[in-house]
Amino acid sequence: MRRVCAHCRFIDYVNPKIVAGSVVTKDDRILLCRRAIEPRKGYWTLPAGFMEEGETVEEGARREAQEEACADIRIQQLLAVYSVPRIAQVQVMFRAELMSDIAAGPESEEVGLFAWKEIPWSELAFPTVIWALTHYAETRHLPAFPPFANPPGTEKLTH
């Protein structure tokens, strides 16, 4: 059902939001940002956020890395596209390489580069962060691969 104006027949489309983000690496370490804003303030996440009008999804991922971690990144390849209809989001995640130093931006309490064994798994903000990290680990040594989607059995997390 959509809202339609009875007078002019204008259709009020309400569409999902697109999130652009990246698994950013430097020397086998992964960039994580501790959220300074809700939702999930104080939890760790990948640099990601809502796209702005007029930008490509790659530009959105680069901008989010800059805003959250003062990081310049080089997009390498599409990692995954996750559907989260429960919160009306489509999340597009890339693999990327860190090309600069990092520092906490206004949306982050702190940022850090973590070896795989150092990742604070119990303090990750969202299921899609875990999915992206897991999919990255499965492909980190592959030069090319098909992009991932929602892992099987995750329907209750997305609906």
Backbone torsions as a table, in degrees:
resi	resn	phi	psi	omega
1	MET	NA	133.5	176.3
2	ARG	-121.3	151.8	174.2
3	ARG	-78.3	129.2	-180.0
4	VAL	-129.4	130.4	178.1
5	CYS	-67.8	125.0	-179.6
6	ALA	-68.0	-22.9	-177.6
7	HIS	-84.8	-54.1	-173.4
8	CYS	-107.8	-4.6	179.7
9	ARG	70.0	15.7	175.2
10	PHE	-60.7	133.5	178.2
11	ILE	-100.3	123.5	179.3
12	ASP	-89.4	88.9	179.5
13	TYR	-73.7	133.0	173.8
14	VAL	-119.1	112.1	-174.0
15	ASN	-112.1	158.1	177.2
16	PRO	-62.2	154.9	174.1
17	LYS	-87.0	146.0	177.3
18	ILE	-103.5	127.8	176.1
19	VAL	-104.8	132.6	176.8
20	ALA	-115.8	133.0	-179.6
21	GLY	-158.4	-179.0	-175.0
22	SER	-149.6	148.3	161.6
23	VAL	-92.0	105.1	-174.6
24	VAL	-99.8	130.1	-177.9
25	THR	-125.4	155.1	174.0
26	LYS	-148.0	116.1	178.6
27	ASP	50.1	52.3	178.4
28	ASP	64.0	17.6	173.8
29	ARG	-114.7	150.7	-172.7
30	ILE	-113.6	133.8	179.1
31	LEU	-77.5	124.7	173.5
32	LEU	-127.0	150.8	-178.7
33	CYS	-124.6	130.8	175.0
34	ARG	-86.5	120.7	-172.8
35	ARG	-64.6	132.9	175.6
36	ALA	-102.1	2.6	-177.7
37	ILE	-133.3	158.7	173.0
38	GLU	-79.0	153.7	1.1
39	PRO	-79.1	156.8	175.0
40	ARG	66.4	37.3	176.0
41	LYS	-54.3	136.6	179.3
42	GLY	89.8	-9.0	178.1
43	TYR	-96.8	158.5	-177.8
44	TRP	-88.0	145.2	178.8
45	THR	-147.8	171.5	170.3
46	LEU	-84.1	154.7	174.8
47	PRO	-65.9	116.0	-176.6
48	ALA	-165.6	156.6	176.8
49	GLY	-179.9	179.5	-176.6
50	PHE	-66.9	138.4	175.1
51	MET	-67.5	154.0	173.7
52	GLU	-103.2	154.6	175.2
53	GLU	-61.9	142.5	175.6
54	GLY	86.6	3.2	178.5
55	GLU	-119.0	154.1	173.9
56	THR	-78.8	165.8	179.1
57	VAL	-64.5	-33.9	176.7
58	GLU	-66.5	-42.9	177.2
59	GLU	-62.3	-38.3	177.9
60	GLY	-63.1	-42.5	178.8
61	ALA	-64.9	-41.7	178.2
62	ARG	-65.5	-42.4	179.6
63	ARG	-62.8	-43.2	179.9
64	GLU	-63.0	-39.8	176.9
65	ALA	-62.9	-38.2	178.5
66	GLN	-68.3	-45.9	-178.3
67	GLU	-65.8	-40.8	-173.0
68	GLU	-89.3	-29.0	-174.8
69	ALA	-134.1	12.0	-177.3
70	CYS	49.4	36.7	-172.2
71	ALA	-107.7	133.4	168.3
72	ASP	-94.0	129.0	-177.3
73	ILE	-127.0	156.9	173.1
74	ARG	-114.0	115.4	178.5
75	ILE	-66.7	130.9	178.8
76	GLN	-100.8	-51.3	-173.4
77	GLN	-165.4	153.3	173.5
78	LEU	-66.0	126.9	178.6
79	LEU	-94.0	-49.1	-173.5
80	ALA	-162.8	159.1	169.7
81	VAL	-128.1	116.1	-178.0
82	TYR	-108.0	135.8	176.3
83	SER	-102.5	126.6	179.3
84	VAL	-128.9	73.9	-175.1
85	PRO	-63.6	-25.7	179.9
86	ARG	-56.6	-33.7	178.5
87	ILE	-117.3	17.7	175.3
88	ALA	55.1	50.5	179.0
89	GLN	-128.0	148.0	165.0
90	VAL	-120.4	123.1	-176.9
91	GLN	-109.3	122.0	-180.0
92	VAL	-107.4	115.9	-175.4
93	MET	-115.8	136.4	179.6
94	PHE	-112.8	162.5	161.4
95	ARG	-92.3	138.7	-178.3
96	ALA	-147.2	159.3	179.0
97	GLU	-110.7	135.3	177.5
98	LEU	-75.6	129.3	-176.3
99	MET	-115.8	7.9	-174.8
100	SER	-150.8	178.8	169.4
101	ASP	-72.6	169.4	178.9
102	ILE	-126.6	155.5	174.6
103	ALA	-158.8	154.4	-179.9
104	ALA	-65.8	128.2	173.1
105	GLY	-88.5	-175.5	-174.8
106	PRO	-64.9	-19.9	180.0
107	GLU	-97.9	4.6	-177.4
108	SER	-124.7	136.6	173.4
109	GLU	-75.0	-38.2	177.1
110	GLU	-160.4	163.1	176.6
111	VAL	-133.8	158.1	179.1
112	GLY	-162.3	161.2	174.3
113	LEU	-106.0	124.0	-172.2
114	PHE	-118.5	131.5	166.8
115	ALA	-68.2	157.2	-175.8
116	TRP	-51.6	-45.3	-176.9
117	LYS	-71.9	-12.6	-179.3
118	GLU	-96.2	-7.2	-177.0
119	ILE	-60.6	129.2	179.8
120	PRO	-79.6	74.2	-171.5
121	TRP	-54.1	-39.9	-177.6
122	SER	-75.4	-7.6	-179.1
123	GLU	-113.8	17.8	178.2
124	LEU	-80.0	141.4	-168.6
125	ALA	-73.2	-38.1	-169.2
126	PHE	-140.7	151.2	176.3
127	PRO	-57.0	-36.0	-178.1
128	THR	-65.7	-25.3	175.1
129	VAL	-66.6	-44.0	178.1
130	ILE	-63.3	-42.9	179.7
131	TRP	-60.6	-47.3	-177.3
132	ALA	-63.9	-42.2	178.2
133	LEU	-63.6	-42.1	179.1
134	THR	-65.2	-43.8	178.7
135	HIS	-66.4	-36.4	174.7
136	TYR	-60.7	-47.0	-178.5
137	ALA	-59.8	-35.9	179.7
138	GLU	-68.9	-20.8	-172.9
139	THR	-123.9	4.5	-169.7
140	ARG	-59.5	-24.1	-179.8
141	HIS	-103.5	5.9	-179.7
142	LEU	-97.1	133.2	178.3
143	PRO	-73.9	-24.4	-179.8
144	ALA	-152.5	149.8	-179.8
145	PHE	-166.7	158.0	175.1
146	PRO	-74.1	145.5	179.4
147	PRO	-63.4	150.8	178.3
148	PHE	-86.2	165.9	170.8
149	ALA	-130.1	-168.8	179.6
150	ASN	-54.6	135.8	176.8
151	PRO	-64.4	148.7	176.3
152	PRO	-58.6	144.1	177.0
153	GLY	82.9	9.3	-178.8
154	THR	-103.5	12.3	-176.3
155	GLU	-56.0	-39.7	-177.8
156	LYS	-67.8	-19.7	177.7
157	LEU	-83.1	-17.9	-173.9
158	THR	-109.8	-16.6	-178.1
159	HIS	-109.6	NA	NA
